Amino acid sequence: MNEKLADEGWSCTARLVPVLTRLKRFTADNSGVSAIEYGLIIAIIGSAILALSSGIQSGFDNVGKILAGAFSR
């Protein structure tokens, strides 16, 4: 296969250089780090909301049972 590429004017190095250049640019780019950090913050806040909402829901259920018992007498 390398002979075929070499015959067509392509060497493995010539095809690898653009890939390596893009890889270097990708690893040097820090703009996505902020997005990942914001995503983690949102996930943590969402988890906290879910944890609190289940506690709040059970609290409302208990209040509902107490009120239902008080009004059924």
Number of C-alpha atoms within 10 A of each C-alpha: 6 10 11 10 12 11 10 9 9 13 14 11 8 10 11 10 11 11 11 11 10 11 12 11 11 12 8 9 10 10 9 10 10 10 11 11 11 12 12 12 12 12 12 12 12 12 12 11 12 12 11 12 12 11 12 12 11 12 12 12 12 12 12 12 12 12 11 11 10 9 8 7 5
